Amino acid sequence: MKLVNKKEYSLPIFGRELKFIVSDLAGQSNGSVVGQFGDTCVLVTTVMGKTDKNIDYFPLTVDYEERFYAAGKIIGSRFIRREGRPSDLAVLSGRLIDRTIRPLFDSRLRRDVQVVVTILSYDEENDPDFLALLTASMALTISDIPWNGPVAGLRVLKNEKDFVLNPLNSQVEEGTKIDGTFDAFFSGTSTRINMIELGGKDADKKDIKKSFSLAFEDIKKLIEFQNKIKEEIGKEKKMVALHQIDKNLERTVKDFIHPKLENVLFGPDRNERNQKLAEAKDELYQYLADSNIEDIKDVEAILEELVNEVVHKNLLGKNKRVDGRGIEEIRTLYGEVGLLKRLHGSALFSRGETQALAVTTLAAPGSEQIVETMEFSGKRRFMLHYNFPPFSTGETGRLGMPGRREIGHGALAEKALRAVIPSQEEFPYTIRLVSEVLSSNGSSSMATTCAGTLSLMDAGVPIKKPVAGIAMGLMTHQGYDLTSKSNDFKIITDIQGPEDHYGDMDLKVAGTRDGITALQMDVKVEGITEEIFEKALDQAERARFNILDVMEEVIAEPRKELSKFAPIIMIVEIKPSQIGMVIGPGGKVINGMIETYKLGTIDIDESGKVFVSGDNLESVNRAVAHIKSITHEYEVGEIVEGEIIKLLDFGAIIDLGGGKDGMIHISEAKNGFVEKITDVFGMGQVVKAKIMKVEPDGGKISLSVKALGGKESNR
């Protein structure tokens, strides 16, 4: 790139060269950087609003913009050849960046900050997420936007033999086909890891722990590289006013309500706790009114900090959780399958007040989802869709298209289950799993994983083994006091609402009895250490096994038979060169079979596999027989049987089925002399004969009854 005022920085790493280019490109933003790794190239801009907003949260937005031109594609609707709403993959990439950079902002900031990642070029081998996160960090670091970065992240592949840091996409695809392998992404600061995404096939927790430390070493190198650039060209950070709470109001609120919080925040019944807290708030507001304090806009923020402190101190000092459970105690578990008989598979799973209803629907291969994005073009045979209606938290709200949260939670549960889904050869169905979250009080994505497993087994999907998931939490002194130097921490199992909201970590771990299939971590503090991660994984494993015990009591293995309401699918394998014969001119043959046999669909893939789907077994069998007859390749010496459909002076034509016929010459009708063919055969007569000759490319077939001893079938 030849750009005005261009400065280029490079770092050889992972066998390739990482480049950052800073110039006048997108010069009106607060920070703009072009990142390049291999031939993958991204532009990241960062912009901060000019004025503070009158809101009670920090308004950060991360937009990840895929561009089809980046991969040399023109896709989308035939009538709208441009990018539309972000794909699920783009949403997940944006969330990965957001979850990494957000903890490094001061939550008291009240100005809009927007990070826009635009993918300019994609070489199909170098992961844009790695480059996008680094370039976003670089853009924020050299900008004048207040931020406590830099951060860095990278992908770690554990294949059959070794660990590969920041692998090529082709290496990941090839290296994650067997049990024990995984593909992970770690990110964080120079001292802590603050975000993890992992998908695996019964990954060993020891290998995952090792990948944590391996990734951390290279994260430090990538941050050191960014800091050197910052020293050279970084802008001075703007002095932006942070939201300040009136100290007198803070003291007044604390003096009045702090003594009450111990009594209202703790207890086994959530509704009772909420009621007591609501009553305490009412008393507080009345007290403030009686004290003639009018400016009360920050009261809720003060309460949040006080509750956060009380929850942290009780757990760290007394092992006291809000609902009275032990540190590793899981809430009451319940499961049920076969709730709705007309569904192909259904299950309800609850853990405390969190409830997920999972429904499995089976369909023919033609129902696969066609996916076209910048990074991926292909089909999805297994889909998991997650719905989180507002009533699940006792609130009103908008219903409609899934938001980023729903897409993220659904993707995590799908990743957890994908490792145990049978191959198409083992189970030729398209599988759609829908989770309806009916009630939520902590980790509905892991409840979805458990309910999904039960639903799949209820549907008769031969999954390899059951999968369960659990959410782990963390309490540290830094979670309520940033100046604390204490290294004490507590890992808690099965976090619920308050522990999720006020806790310092949300670590979701899903897997089988043999290993981990998915893992996701977010934090509200700077990050976690290797010690915290190891203890959390060990504790999560014990919880996962307990949940699997309960699930296996509900249904121990997949049902042997599918629902009578599920379609019947049979497979016929033909040669790719025969596909045209089955389809016929203009689809005449295939459509004729669908209509004649009253089928659902007939789907054919490029390899020559024909999937025949219908509601009636007899009809499906007849269609399969028809396809076999169409594509049957006759060989010399084969014995065939068919009805005479035409008599000629010199022989008879036999219908062999599938649109093919053969001829018995008069000299081959029987032993001895035959004067007229009608002396031997009649119309409609069924005759058995031997194939004497087959012309190339499915041409004429010559038959002989004489070769069988001259014994033709009776008229």
C-alpha positions in Angstrom: 0.0 0.0 0.0 1.3 3.5 -0.9 -0.4 5.7 1.6 0.1 9.3 2.8 2.2 9.5 5.9 2.5 5.8 6.0 4.3 4.1 8.9 4.7 0.3 8.8 5.6 -2.1 11.6 6.2 -5.8 11.3 6.8 -8.8 13.5 7.8 -12.2 12.3 5.7 -14.7 14.3 4.0 -18.1 13.7 6.0 -18.6 10.5 4.5 -15.5 8.9 4.8 -11.7 9.2 2.4 -9.6 11.2 2.1 -6.0 9.8 0.5 -2.9 11.2 0.2 0.1 8.8 -0.7 3.5 10.2 -1.4 6.4 7.8 -3.9 9.1 6.9 -6.3 6.3 5.9 -9.6 7.0 7.8 -7.9 10.0 9.3 -11.0 11.5 10.9 -11.3 8.6 13.4 -9.6 8.7 16.8 -7.4 5.8 15.8 -7.1 3.9 12.5 -4.8 0.9 11.7 -4.5 -1.5 8.8 -3.5 -5.0 9.9 -2.1 -7.7 7.6 -1.2 -11.3 8.3 -0.5 -13.5 5.2 -2.8 -12.0 2.6 -5.6 -11.4 5.1 -6.0 -7.7 5.6 -8.3 -5.7 8.0 -9.0 -2.0 8.6 -10.0 -1.1 12.2 -11.2 2.4 13.2 -12.0 3.6 16.6 -14.1 6.7 17.3 -15.3 8.3 20.6 -18.3 10.6 20.8 -17.8 14.3 21.6 -20.2 14.5 24.5 -21.2 12.5 27.5 -24.5 10.7 27.6 -27.0 10.7 30.4 -27.0 7.0 30.9 -26.0 4.5 33.6 -23.6 2.4 31.6 -20.6 2.6 29.3 -21.8 2.6 25.6 -19.2 0.5 23.7 -20.1 -1.0 20.3 -18.0 -3.4 18.2 -19.0 -3.9 14.6 -17.4 -6.6 12.6 -18.0 -6.0 8.9 -17.6 -8.8 6.5 -17.0 -7.8 2.9 -17.7 -10.4 0.2 -15.1 -8.8 -2.1 -12.5 -9.7 0.5 -12.9 -13.3 -0.5 -13.5 -12.6 -4.2 -17.2 -13.4 -3.9 -20.5 -12.0 -5.2 -23.2 -13.6 -3.1 -26.5 -12.7 -1.5 -30.0 -12.4 -3.0 -30.2 -12.3 -6.8 -32.0 -9.0 -6.4 -29.8 -7.4 -3.7 -26.2 -8.2 -4.4 -24.8 -6.5 -1.3 -24.0 -7.3 2.3 -27.1 -7.4 4.6 -27.3 -8.0 8.3 -24.2 -9.5 9.8 -23.9 -13.3 9.5 -23.8 -15.4 12.7 -20.1 -15.8 12.1 -19.6 -12.1 12.0 -21.6 -11.6 15.1 -19.5 -14.2 17.0 -16.3 -12.5 15.8 -17.5 -9.1 17.0 -18.4 -10.6 20.4 -14.9 -12.2 20.7 -13.3 -8.7 20.3 -15.9 -7.0 22.5 -15.4 -9.5 25.3 -11.7 -9.0 25.2 -11.4 -5.2 25.1 -14.4 -4.3 27.2 -12.9 -5.1 30.7 -10.0 -2.7 29.8 -12.3 0.4 29.7 -13.3 2.3 32.8 -17.0 1.5 33.3 -17.6 5.1 34.4 -17.0 6.4 30.9 -20.2 7.8 29.4 -19.2 8.6 25.9 -19.9 6.4 22.9 -17.0 4.4 21.7 -17.3 2.5 18.5 -14.8 0.0 17.1 -15.4 -0.9 13.4 -13.6 -3.9 11.9 -13.7 -4.0 8.1 -12.3 -7.1 6.4 -10.5 -5.9 3.3 -9.0 -9.2 2.1 -9.3 -12.8 3.2 -6.9 -15.4 1.9 -8.9 -18.3 3.4 -6.0 -19.6 5.4 -5.2 -16.9 8.0 -8.0 -16.4 10.5 -9.4 -12.9 10.4 -10.4 -13.0 14.1 -6.7 -13.2 15.2 -5.8 -10.2 13.0 -9.0 -8.2 13.8 -8.5 -8.4 17.6 -4.8 -7.4 17.4 -5.5 -4.5 15.0 -8.5 -3.3 17.2 -6.1 -3.3 20.2 -3.5 -1.5 18.2 -6.0 1.2 17.0 -7.3 1.8 20.6 -3.7 1.8 21.9 -2.4 4.5 19.6 -5.6 6.5 19.8 -6.5 9.3 22.3 -9.4 7.2 23.6 -8.9 6.3 27.3 -8.2 2.6 27.5 -6.0 0.3 29.6 -4.8 -1.9 26.8 -3.2 -3.3 24.8 -4.5 -6.8 24.6 -3.7 -9.7 22.3 -5.0 -13.1 21.4 -4.3 -16.2 19.3 -5.6 -19.5 18.2 -4.3 -22.8 19.6 -4.8 -26.1 17.8 -4.2 -29.4 19.6 -4.1 -32.0 16.9 -3.3 -35.7 17.2 0.4 -35.2 17.8 1.1 -31.7 19.1 0.1 -28.1 19.8 0.1 -25.6 16.9 0.0 -21.9 17.7 -2.0 -19.8 15.3 -2.5 -22.5 12.8 -3.7 -22.1 9.2 -7.4 -22.8 8.7 -6.6 -25.9 6.7 -4.5 -27.2 9.6 -7.5 -26.8 11.9 -9.9 -28.5 9.6 -7.5 -31.5 9.2 -6.3 -31.6 12.8 -9.7 -31.7 14.6 -11.2 -34.9 13.2 -10.4 -37.3 16.0 -11.1 -37.5 19.7 -8.7 -35.6 22.0 -8.3 -32.7 19.6 -9.5 -29.1 20.0 -9.4 -25.6 18.5 -9.2 -22.7 21.0 -8.8 -19.0 21.1 -7.2 -17.3 24.1 -6.9 -13.5 24.6 -5.9 -11.2 27.4 -3.4 -8.7 28.8 0.3 -9.1 29.6 -0.6 -10.4 33.1 -4.0 -12.2 32.7 -6.1 -14.2 30.3 -9.6 -12.6 30.0 -11.4 -14.4 27.2 -11.5 -18.0 26.0 -13.4 -19.8 23.2 -12.8 -23.5 22.7 -14.4 -26.3 20.7 -13.2 -29.9 21.0 -13.8 -33.6 20.7 -13.5 -35.0 24.2 -10.5 -32.7 24.8 -8.3 -33.6 27.8 -8.4 -30.9 30.5 -4.6 -31.4 30.9 -4.0 -30.4 27.3 -6.4 -27.4 27.7 -4.5 -26.3 30.7 -1.2 -26.5 28.8 -2.6 -24.6 25.9 -3.5 -21.8 28.3 0.1 -21.3 29.3 1.4 -21.7 25.7 -1.0 -19.0 24.4 -0.1 -16.7 27.3 3.6 -16.6 26.4 2.9 -15.5 22.8 0.2 -13.0 24.0 3.0 -11.3 26.0 5.2 -11.0 22.9 2.3 -9.5 20.8 1.6 -7.0 23.6 5.3 -6.0 23.8 5.2 -5.4 20.1 2.2 -3.1 20.4 3.7 -1.2 23.3 6.8 -0.4 21.2 4.6 1.1 18.5 2.6 3.0 21.2 5.9 4.6 22.5 6.7 5.9 19.0 3.4 7.1 17.7 0.7 6.8 20.4 -1.4 9.8 21.1 -1.8 11.3 24.5 -5.1 10.0 26.0 -7.9 12.5 26.3 -8.9 13.7 29.8 -12.5 12.6 29.7 -14.7 13.2 32.7 -15.7 10.0 34.3 -19.1 9.7 35.9 -18.7 10.7 39.5 -21.1 9.9 42.3 -21.8 12.5 45.0 -19.9 11.4 48.1 -22.5 12.8 50.5 -25.2 10.8 48.7 -23.0 7.7 48.6 -22.4 8.0 52.4 -26.0 8.6 53.2 -27.2 5.6 51.1 -24.5 3.3 52.6 -25.2 4.3 56.2 -28.9 3.6 55.8 -29.0 0.4 53.7 -25.7 -1.3 54.2 -26.8 -2.8 57.6 -30.0 -4.2 56.0 -28.3 -5.9 53.0 -27.0 -8.9 55.1 -30.6 -9.8 55.9 -32.2 -9.2 52.4 -29.6 -10.5 50.0 -29.3 -14.1 51.4 -31.8 -16.9 51.6 -32.9 -20.0 49.7 -35.9 -18.4 48.0 -35.2 -16.0 45.2 -38.6 -14.4 45.1 -38.4 -13.7 48.9 -34.9 -12.2 48.4 -36.1 -10.0 45.6 -39.1 -8.9 47.7 -37.0 -8.0 50.7 -34.6 -6.1 48.5 -37.5 -4.2 46.9 -38.9 -3.3 50.3 -35.4 -2.1 51.5 -35.2 0.1 48.4 -38.6 1.6 49.1 -37.5 2.4 52.6 -34.3 4.0 51.3 -36.1 6.2 48.8 -38.6 7.2 51.5 -35.7 8.1 53.8 -34.1 10.2 51.1 -37.3 12.0 50.5 -37.8 12.7 54.2 -34.2 14.0 54.3 -35.0 16.4 51.4 -32.4 14.9 49.1 -33.7 15.5 45.6 -30.8 14.5 43.3 -31.2 10.7 43.5 -30.3 9.6 40.0 -27.2 7.7 41.2 -28.9 5.8 44.0 -29.2 2.6 41.9 -25.5 2.7 40.9 -24.6 3.1 44.6 -26.8 0.2 45.5 -25.2 -1.9 42.8 -21.7 -1.3 44.3 -22.9 -2.0 47.8 -24.6 -5.3 46.8 -21.5 -6.2 44.8 -19.3 -5.6 47.9 -21.5 -7.6 50.3 -21.8 -10.6 47.9 -18.0 -10.7 47.4 -17.1 -10.3 51.0 -19.5 -13.0 52.2 -18.3 -15.5 49.7 -14.6 -14.7 50.1 -14.7 -14.5 53.9 -17.4 -16.9 54.9 -18.0 -19.2 51.9 -21.6 -17.8 52.0 -23.6 -17.8 48.8 -26.7 -15.8 48.3 -29.0 -18.9 48.3 -27.1 -20.8 51.0 -25.5 -23.5 48.8 -22.1 -24.9 49.3 -19.3 -23.7 47.0 -19.6 -26.8 44.7 -23.3 -27.5 45.3 -25.5 -27.7 42.2 -29.1 -26.6 42.3 -31.9 -29.2 42.0 -31.8 -30.9 38.6 -34.8 -32.2 36.7 -35.2 -33.8 33.3 -38.1 -35.2 31.2 -38.3 -36.5 27.7 -41.2 -37.2 25.2 -43.2 -34.2 26.4 -45.1 -33.7 23.1 -45.8 -36.9 21.1 -46.1 -35.4 17.6 -42.6 -33.9 17.9 -39.7 -36.0 16.7 -37.9 -35.5 20.0 -38.5 -33.2 23.0 -37.0 -32.7 26.5 -37.2 -30.4 29.4 -34.2 -29.7 31.6 -34.1 -27.5 34.6 -31.4 -26.5 37.1 -32.9 -24.5 39.8 -35.0 -21.8 38.2 -33.3 -22.1 34.8 -35.5 -24.1 32.4 -34.8 -25.1 28.8 -37.3 -26.9 26.5 -35.4 -28.5 23.6 -37.2 -29.8 20.5 -35.5 -32.0 17.8 -36.8 -32.0 14.2 -35.5 -34.5 11.6 -35.7 -33.9 7.9 -34.2 -35.1 4.6 -30.8 -33.9 3.5 -32.4 -31.3 1.2 -33.4 -29.4 4.3 -29.8 -28.5 5.1 -29.2 -24.8 5.6 -27.2 -23.1 2.8 -24.7 -20.8 4.3 -22.8 -18.1 2.3 -20.5 -15.8 4.1 -17.1 -14.2 3.5 -15.4 -17.1 5.2 -17.6 -20.0 4.5 -19.8 -21.3 1.7 -21.5 -24.6 2.2 -24.3 -26.4 4.1 -25.2 -26.9 7.7 -26.6 -30.3 8.5 -26.9 -29.8 12.2 -28.5 -26.5 13.5 -29.1 -25.3 17.0 -31.3 -22.3 17.5 -31.6 -20.6 20.9 -34.6 -18.4 21.9 -34.6 -16.2 24.9 -38.0 -14.6 25.3 -38.5 -11.8 27.8 -40.9 -13.8 29.9 -38.0 -16.1 30.8 -36.8 -13.4 33.2 -40.2 -12.2 34.2 -40.1 -9.1 32.0 -41.8 -7.7 29.0 -39.9 -6.9 25.8 -39.5 -7.2 22.0 -39.9 -10.5 20.2 -38.4 -11.1 16.8 -35.0 -11.7 15.2 -32.4 -13.1 17.6 -30.0 -10.6 19.1 -26.2 -11.0 19.5 -26.7 -12.6 22.9 -29.0 -15.3 21.5 -26.7 -16.0 18.6 -23.7 -16.3 20.9 -25.4 -18.6 23.4 -26.9 -20.8 20.6 -23.5 -21.1 19.0 -21.9 -22.2 22.2 -24.5 -25.0 22.8 -24.2 -26.1 19.2 -20.4 -26.3 19.5 -20.9 -28.4 22.7 -23.1 -30.9 20.9 -21.6 -30.9 17.4 -18.8 -33.3 18.5 -21.2 -36.1 19.3 -23.5 -35.7 16.2 -23.3 -38.9 14.0 -22.0 -38.5 10.4 -24.4 -38.4 7.5 -23.3 -42.0 6.6 -24.4 -43.1 10.0 -27.6 -41.0 10.2 -28.7 -39.4 6.9 -30.9 -36.8 8.4 -30.8 -33.0 8.7 -31.1 -32.2 12.4 -32.6 -29.0 13.8 -32.5 -28.5 17.5 -34.4 -25.5 19.0 -34.1 -24.4 22.6 -36.9 -22.4 24.2 -35.6 -20.9 27.4 -38.7 -20.8 29.6 -37.1 -19.5 32.7 -33.6 -18.1 33.3 -31.6 -17.7 36.5 -28.1 -18.4 35.4 -26.5 -20.3 32.5 -29.3 -21.0 30.1 -26.8 -22.0 27.4 -25.5 -24.9 29.5 -29.2 -25.8 30.3 -29.7 -25.8 26.5 -26.8 -28.2 26.1 -28.3 -30.6 28.6 -31.8 -30.3 27.3 -30.5 -30.7 23.7 -28.7 -34.0 24.6 -31.9 -35.4 26.1 -34.0 -34.2 23.1 -31.6 -35.8 20.6 -31.7 -39.1 22.4 -35.5 -38.9 22.6 -35.6 -38.4 18.9 -33.4 -41.5 18.3 -30.4 -39.6 17.0 -27.5 -42.0 17.6 -25.3 -39.4 19.3 -21.9 -40.9 20.4 -22.4 -40.1 24.1 -24.3 -37.6 26.3 -23.1 -34.1 26.8 -23.6 -31.9 29.9 -22.6 -28.3 30.7 -22.0 -26.2 33.8 -21.2 -22.5 34.5 -18.5 -21.7 36.9 -18.0 -18.4 38.7 -15.2 -16.5 40.5 -15.0 -14.1 43.4 -11.8 -12.0 43.9 -11.0 -9.0 46.1 -10.4 -7.0 43.0 -14.0 -7.6 42.0 -15.2 -5.0 44.6 -11.9 -3.1 45.3 -9.6 -2.5 42.4 -6.8 -1.3 44.7 -6.7 -4.7 46.6 -3.4 -6.6 46.5 -4.9 -9.9 47.8 -4.5 -13.0 45.7 -7.3 -14.9 47.4 -10.1 -16.2 45.2 -13.0 -18.6 45.3 -14.3 -20.7 42.4 -18.1 -21.4 42.7 -20.1 -24.0 40.8 -23.4 -23.5 39.1 -23.7 -19.7 39.3 -27.1 -18.1 39.3 -28.3 -14.6 38.7 -26.6 -12.5 41.4 -23.3 -14.5 41.2 -23.3 -14.1 37.4 -24.2 -10.4 37.6 -21.8 -9.5 40.4 -19.2 -12.2 40.0 -15.8 -11.7 38.3 -15.9 -14.6 35.8 -18.4 -16.7 33.8 -16.7 -19.9 32.7 -19.0 -22.3 30.8 -17.6 -25.9 30.4 -19.5 -28.6 28.4 -18.4 -32.1 27.7 -18.9 -35.9 28.0 -17.5 -38.2 30.6 -14.4 -38.5 28.4 -13.5 -34.9 27.8 -14.5 -31.3 27.0 -16.4 -30.4 23.8 -16.9 -26.6 24.4 -15.6 -23.9 26.7 -16.2 -20.2 26.9 -15.0 -17.6 29.4 -15.7 -13.9 30.0 -14.5 -11.8 32.9 -15.4 -8.5 34.5 -11.9 -8.1 36.1 -8.6 -7.8 34.3 -8.4 -11.6 33.8 -7.5 -14.9 35.4 -4.3 -16.7 36.2 -3.3 -20.3 35.3 -4.0 -21.3 38.9 -7.6 -20.1 38.7 -8.1 -21.7 35.4 -6.8 -25.1 36.5 -9.0 -25.1 39.7 -12.1 -24.1 37.8 -11.6 -26.9 35.2 -11.2 -29.5 37.9 -14.3 -28.2 39.8 -16.3 -28.1 36.6 -15.5 -31.7 35.8 -16.9 -32.9 39.1 -20.1 -30.9 38.4 -20.4 -32.2 34.9 -20.2 -35.8 36.0 -23.0 -35.2 38.6 -25.2 -33.7 36.0 -24.6 -36.6 33.6 -25.6 -39.0 36.3 -29.0 -37.3 36.5 -29.5 -37.1 32.8 -28.7 -40.8 32.3 -31.5 -41.6 34.8 -33.9 -39.7 32.5 -32.8 -41.5 29.3 -29.7 -43.6 29.2 -29.1 -43.9 25.5 -30.7 -42.9 22.2 -34.0 -44.6 21.3 -33.7 -47.5 18.9 -36.5 -46.3 16.7 -37.4 -42.9 15.3 -40.8 -41.2 16.0 -43.5 -42.4 13.6 -43.9 -38.8 12.7 -40.3 -38.5 11.5 -39.7 -39.0 7.8 -38.2 -42.3 6.5 -35.0 -42.0 4.6 -33.2 -44.6 2.6 -29.9 -44.3 0.7 -29.1 -45.6 -2.8 -25.6 -45.2 -4.1 -25.1 -44.7 -7.8 -22.3 -43.6 -10.0 -21.9 -39.9 -10.4 -22.3 -40.5 -14.2 -25.8 -41.9 -13.6 -27.1 -38.8 -11.8 -28.6 -37.5 -15.0 -30.4 -40.8 -15.6 -32.2 -40.4 -12.2 -33.0 -36.8 -12.7 -34.1 -37.1 -16.3 -34.6 -34.3 -18.9 -35.9 -31.2 -17.1 -36.3 -33.3 -13.9 -39.0 -35.4 -15.5 -37.8 -38.7 -14.0 -37.1 -37.6 -10.5 -40.3 -35.5 -10.2 -42.3 -38.4 -11.7 -41.1 -40.7 -9.0 -41.9 -38.2 -6.2 -45.4 -37.8 -7.6 -46.0 -41.5 -8.3 -44.7 -42.8 -4.9 -46.0 -39.8 -2.9 -42.5 -39.0 -1.6 -41.3 -36.1 0.4 -38.1 -35.5 -1.5 -35.4 -37.3 -3.5 -32.0 -35.6 -2.8 -28.8 -36.4 -4.8 -25.3 -35.3 -3.8 -22.3 -35.0 -6.1 -20.8 -38.3 -4.9 -23.8 -40.2 -6.2 -25.7 -40.8 -3.0 -29.4 -40.7 -3.5 -31.5 -40.0 -0.4 -35.2 -41.0 -0.8 -37.5 -39.5 1.9 -41.2 -40.2 2.6 -43.8 -41.0 5.2 -44.6 -44.5 4.0 -42.0 -47.3 4.1 -43.6 -49.2 1.2 -43.5 -46.2 -1.0 -39.9 -45.4 -0.2 -38.9 -49.0 -0.9 -40.7 -49.0 -4.3 -38.9 -45.7 -5.2 -35.6 -47.2 -4.2 -36.3 -50.3 -6.4 -37.1 -47.9 -9.2 -33.9 -46.0 -8.9 -31.9 -49.3 -8.8 -33.6 -50.5 -11.9 -32.9 -47.2 -13.7 -29.2 -47.3 -12.8 -28.6 -51.1 -13.0 -25.7 -51.9 -15.3 -26.4 -55.3 -17.1 -23.6 -57.7 -17.6 -23.1 -60.6 -20.0 -24.2 -63.9 -18.4 -26.7 -62.3 -16.1 -30.2 -63.9 -15.8 -33.1 -61.4 -16.2 -36.8 -61.6 -16.2 -39.4 -59.4 -17.9 -42.6 -59.0 -19.7 -42.9 -59.1 -23.5 -44.0 -55.7 -24.7 -43.5 -56.1 -28.5 -43.4 -58.9 -31.0 -41.5 -58.5 -34.3 -41.0 -60.7 -37.3 -37.5 -61.4 -36.2 -37.8 -61.5 -32.4 -39.4 -60.2 -29.1 -38.8 -57.2 -26.9 -38.7 -57.6 -23.1 -39.3 -54.9 -20.6 -36.4 -55.0 -18.1 -37.7 -52.2 -16.0 -36.2 -48.7 -15.3 -36.9 -47.7 -18.9 -34.6 -50.4 -20.3 -35.5 -53.3 -22.6 -33.8 -56.2 -24.3 -34.4 -58.3 -27.5 -34.6 -62.0 -27.9 -33.8 -62.8 -31.5 -36.0 -65.5 -33.1 -33.0 -67.8 -33.3 -32.5 -67.5 -29.5 -36.2 -68.2 -28.7 -35.7 -71.9 -28.1 -33.7 -74.9 -29.2 -34.6 -75.9 -32.7 -36.1 -74.1 -35.7 -38.7 -71.4 -35.0 -40.8 -70.4 -38.0 -42.8 -67.6 -36.4 -42.0 -65.8 -33.1 -45.7 -66.1 -32.1 -45.2 -69.8 -32.1 -43.1 -69.3 -28.9 -44.1 -66.0 -27.3 -47.2 -64.0 -26.7 -47.8 -60.3 -25.6 -47.6 -59.9 -21.9 -45.8 -63.2 -21.3 -43.2 -63.1 -18.6 -39.9 -64.6 -19.9 -36.7 -65.5 -18.2 -33.5 -65.1 -20.3 -29.8 -64.8 -20.2 -27.9 -61.7 -21.4 -25.6 -62.6 -24.3 -24.4 -59.1 -25.3 -24.5 -55.5 -24.0 -23.5 -52.7 -26.3 -21.2 -50.0 -24.8 -22.7 -47.1 -22.9 -25.9 -48.8 -22.0 -26.9 -49.6 -25.6 -28.8 -52.6 -26.9 -29.1 -55.7 -24.8 -29.3 -59.1 -26.6 -31.0 -61.9 -24.7 -31.3 -65.7 -25.1 -33.9 -68.2 -23.8 -32.2 -71.0 -25.7 -29.1 -70.5 -23.6 -31.2 -71.5 -20.6 -32.2 -74.7 -22.2 -35.1 -73.3 -24.3 -37.4 -73.2 -21.3 -39.4 -70.1 -21.5 -42.0 -69.1 -18.9 -45.6 -70.0 -19.4 -47.9 -67.6 -21.1 
